[in-house]
């Protein structure tokens, strides 16, 4: 058997592009050369990697089995090349919104001060978006705000984060129901709530830690990012719950007010995730080590 890196590169690009025509454009090869490389690889393996459905190529179980291993070999080959080009590799990260918007910018600035030549790509979405990107090998590392339930991903606890219930200042002034101490579950249930969308780590944890303990709750709005929620709460549309890291500046400035809850603080764990079959490059290992230093 003489599988070549070019054949694996063609296979991976055909899978990503969905056709030999588009793969030939990306790889700067003729379509016939792409088709021939793919056919040679399938002949050597003795299996078909794609099902031919009309003019479309649809990945099958053999292709899904090969894909992560092909990516790992291609990444290792790239690392060998970079050893002699004095290049430290690149890093693709996906993070859920609280981590990506409020925690990673400062961390990345410090990381780049130590490793200025490492190209770094950051994508921000909700936790489910991040999990999907890691599972599909579109990113090297994910940082999420809630638990991950996919067995093919390795999940490592990272940091503890406190969730805070908050409102516009006028809603917690003397005489208002939420100014009472202690605030009862009934008071929280009657208040209008503005929440993150389902699929976000904050929403999943909040559903489990707080909302499930309320007799009911009055959901008036779901929004897709924390900044929109802060503005909606500041305009007294309702109350919400976000990471203390997200609203720290507004609490200090007095434009938002915390609603103290009875009992223990609402704490959640933030996680690092990567695919079990993902090759841990030197750039990825450095960033993982860097994250662990922040614990």
Secondary structure, 3 states (H helix, E strand, C coil): CCCCHHHHHHHHHHHHHCCHHHHHHHHCCCHHHHHHHHHHHHHHHCCCCEEEECCEEEECHHHHHHHHHHHHHHHHHHHHHHHCCCCCCEEEEEEEHHHHHHHHHHHHHHHHHHCCCCEEEEEEECHHHHHHHHHCCCCCEEEECCCCCCCCEEEEEEEEEEEEEEECHHHHCCCCHHHCCCECHHHHHHCEEEEECCCCHHHHHHHHHCHHHCCCCEEEEEECCHHHHHHHHHCCCCEEEEEHHHHHHHHHHCCCEECCECCCCEEEEEEEEEECCCCCCHHHHHHHHHHHHCC
